[in-house]
Amino acid sequence: MRIRRVTTAGLLTLVALSGPLPAGATQARARIIYDFAAQGVVIWSEPRAGSDRNGLGHPGQGFESYRSEEHEPYRCDRFESTLWHHGFNATTGVIGWVPACHLADPD
């Protein structure tokens, strides 16, 4: 099943679609709320370091992810991740990409 985001009058509605995904499409999934695992985590415009910085995230703010994809490796201290999450900072509303190694799993 595919999920499509539809925004009407400022309200976000998720619409289920059936059938196969088009070529190059990514699988959407239910929203997962993570938290930032460090102070000053960059929220990137694209799933790669060096893209524009949309903002920062800090522990306690929360990051709501609704999509994840494998992309170029990113090093977080001693860890490296190729999984990137797209979503938004639950406190500031900043939208973008965060590597999985900078997010703490939800409780």
HUKA-V70174 format. One record per residue. N is the residue number from 1. SS is DSSP state (helix for helix, strand for strand, loop for the rest). PSI is psi as a letter, one per 20 degrees, with the letter a starting at -180 (* if undefined). BURIAL is 1 if it has 24 or more other ideal C-beta (glycine too) atoms within 12 Angstrom, else 0. Layout:
# HUKA-V70174
n=N ss=SS psi=PSI burial=BURIAL
n=N ss=SS psi=PSI burial=BURIAL
This chain:
# HUKA-V70174
n=1 ss=loop psi=p burial=0
n=2 ss=strand psi=q burial=0
n=3 ss=strand psi=p burial=0
n=4 ss=strand psi=p burial=0
n=5 ss=strand psi=p burial=0
n=6 ss=strand psi=p burial=0
n=7 ss=strand psi=p burial=0
n=8 ss=strand psi=p burial=0
n=9 ss=loop psi=l burial=0
n=10 ss=loop psi=j burial=0
n=11 ss=strand psi=p burial=0
n=12 ss=strand psi=p burial=0
n=13 ss=strand psi=p burial=0
n=14 ss=strand psi=p burial=0
n=15 ss=strand psi=p burial=0
n=16 ss=strand psi=p burial=0
n=17 ss=strand psi=q burial=0
n=18 ss=loop psi=r burial=0
n=19 ss=loop psi=r burial=0
n=20 ss=loop psi=q burial=0
n=21 ss=loop psi=q burial=0
n=22 ss=loop psi=q burial=0
n=23 ss=loop psi=p burial=0
n=24 ss=loop psi=i burial=0
n=25 ss=loop psi=q burial=0
n=26 ss=loop psi=q burial=0
n=27 ss=loop psi=p burial=0
n=28 ss=loop psi=q burial=1
n=29 ss=loop psi=r burial=0
n=30 ss=loop psi=q burial=0
n=31 ss=loop psi=p burial=0
n=32 ss=strand psi=p burial=1
n=33 ss=strand psi=o burial=0
n=34 ss=strand psi=a burial=1
n=35 ss=strand psi=q burial=1
n=36 ss=strand psi=p burial=1
n=37 ss=loop psi=i burial=1
n=38 ss=loop psi=r burial=0
n=39 ss=loop psi=q burial=0
n=40 ss=loop psi=k burial=0
n=41 ss=strand psi=p burial=1
n=42 ss=strand psi=p burial=1
n=43 ss=strand psi=o burial=1
n=44 ss=strand psi=q burial=1
n=45 ss=loop psi=h burial=0
n=46 ss=loop psi=r burial=0
n=47 ss=loop psi=l burial=1
n=48 ss=loop psi=q burial=0
n=49 ss=loop psi=q burial=1
n=50 ss=loop psi=i burial=0
n=51 ss=loop psi=r burial=0
n=52 ss=loop psi=q burial=0
n=53 ss=strand psi=o burial=0
n=54 ss=strand psi=h burial=0
n=55 ss=strand psi=a burial=1
n=56 ss=strand psi=q burial=0
n=57 ss=strand psi=q burial=1
n=58 ss=loop psi=q burial=1
n=59 ss=loop psi=p burial=0
n=60 ss=loop psi=i burial=0
n=61 ss=loop psi=h burial=1
n=62 ss=loop psi=q burial=1
n=63 ss=strand psi=o burial=1
n=64 ss=strand psi=o burial=1
n=65 ss=strand psi=p burial=1
n=66 ss=strand psi=j burial=1
n=67 ss=strand psi=q burial=1
n=68 ss=strand psi=q burial=1
n=69 ss=strand psi=q burial=1
n=70 ss=strand psi=p burial=0
n=71 ss=strand psi=a burial=1
n=72 ss=strand psi=q burial=0
n=73 ss=strand psi=q burial=0
n=74 ss=strand psi=p burial=1
n=75 ss=strand psi=p burial=0
n=76 ss=strand psi=o burial=1
n=77 ss=loop psi=d burial=0
n=78 ss=loop psi=i burial=0
n=79 ss=strand psi=q burial=0
n=80 ss=strand psi=q burial=0
n=81 ss=strand psi=q burial=1
n=82 ss=strand psi=i burial=0
n=83 ss=strand psi=p burial=1
n=84 ss=strand psi=q burial=1
n=85 ss=strand psi=p burial=1
n=86 ss=strand psi=p burial=1
n=87 ss=strand psi=b burial=1
n=88 ss=strand psi=q burial=1
n=89 ss=strand psi=p burial=1
n=90 ss=loop psi=i burial=1
n=91 ss=loop psi=g burial=0
n=92 ss=loop psi=i burial=0
n=93 ss=loop psi=j burial=0
n=94 ss=loop psi=p burial=1
n=95 ss=strand psi=q burial=1
n=96 ss=strand psi=a burial=1
n=97 ss=strand psi=p burial=1
n=98 ss=strand psi=p burial=1
n=99 ss=strand psi=q burial=1
n=100 ss=helix psi=h burial=1
n=101 ss=helix psi=i burial=1
n=102 ss=helix psi=j burial=1
n=103 ss=strand psi=q burial=1
n=104 ss=strand psi=p burial=1
n=105 ss=loop psi=q burial=0
n=106 ss=loop psi=q burial=0
n=107 ss=loop psi=* burial=0
